[in-house]
Amino acid sequence: MVRKKEECGLASRDKRVTLQDVADDAGVSRATASLVVRGSKSIKPSTHKKVIESIEKLGYVYDRVAASFRSQSSSTVGIVITDFENPFYHQMLTKVEDMLYEQQFTFLLGMSSESREKQERVLETMLEHRVCGIILTPVVDTQPTLFNKLRALQIPALLMGREVAGSGADYVGTDYRLGSQLAVRHLVEQGHRRIAYIGGMLPGNTAYQERIDGYCSALQEYGLEVDPKLIIPTPLNREGGIRAIQEVLQLENPPTACFCHNDIIALGVTIGLRLQGFIPGEHMAIVGFDNILETETVEPKLTTVSVFHDQWGVEAARQMLDRIGGLQSDPVKIIIPPKLIVRKSSVCFKGLPNLKA
């Protein structure tokens, strides 16, 4: 029997092209066509070629959501981060994607914007799409009950960069306390005695609290006072850094160095200093945290604490794939040690001019 073109979806574009249409056009069974679209390695190259040619000719689009409902499983991992604009996530997500892709998985990406309500809405949408796992940088006050729901649905969860007490989820992050200690010790050894901590407005954020603990403990190691006036809360973005350094410069006894919660804030500090007529690095030593790519291209190059975020991506994807594959064990906590990367922004200090002039 010869099928008309419109029956194969060539002439009529109102009819959605199905996998059966592809199979008929390629002269194979529907099961074989299904194996090809799911990336199976068991199909002969010649058969694979025929099916791909039919897919391209007919304009077939694989519906992963419908496939997951039929099989009661999914090959999609949900990833929720706090801020798309933070370059920290870019390299990390690239590594996650690479590893998932190698195992024929994809991911859905959502952003919470530090909003618990938005986080819940994004997660609900991902569950509607039947994701098989969740990688999450949780917002402050994320409740452990969220993870009870995921366990009931047999969906593994992994926390990235921030912990949630009682979650029972796997975790990938760094030793923030040690990272802060490395930064502050370096600045003290450069001769600084008044060191500001800039950034963070999120009480309950474990990454923030561990940084502050490290900052305070390093100062105390050298017998230096922890001055509350030098702990400047600010949004975790460039604008926050710009505003914070303006506030710092108005202090009666301003610091000679700034340790910033992340590199984005540190880059804002460099902009803010220039706006006030000062030279970053020379008039104020600056250290960031994360080691995003821009730290090597800004002038002066930024001293920072590297957390090896690309390795976070590798470890997170590997652990998630293990869970999806049926790994049964207690929650796994993967801590990737930080490393101080010394560049010009913290070693060319010449002293502050008259800030009140």
Secondary structure, 3 states (H helix, E strand, C coil): CCCCHHHHCCCCCCCCCCHHHHHHHHCCCHHHHHHHHCCCCCCCHHHHHHHHHHHHHHCCCCCHHHHHHHHCCCCEEEEEECCCCCCHHHHHHHHHHHHHHHCCCEEEEEECCCCHHHHHHHHHHHHHCCCCEEEECCCCCCCCHHHHHHHHCCCCEEEECCCCCCCCCEEEEECHHHHHHHHHHHHHHCCCCCEEEECCCCCCCHHHHHHHHHHHHHHHHCCCCCCHHHEECCCCCHHHHHHHHHHHHCCCCCCCEEEECCHHHHHHHHHHHHHCCCCECCCEEEEEEECCHHHHCCCCCCEEEECCHHHHHHHHHHHHHHHHCCCCCCCCEEEECCEEECCHHHCCCCCCCCCCC
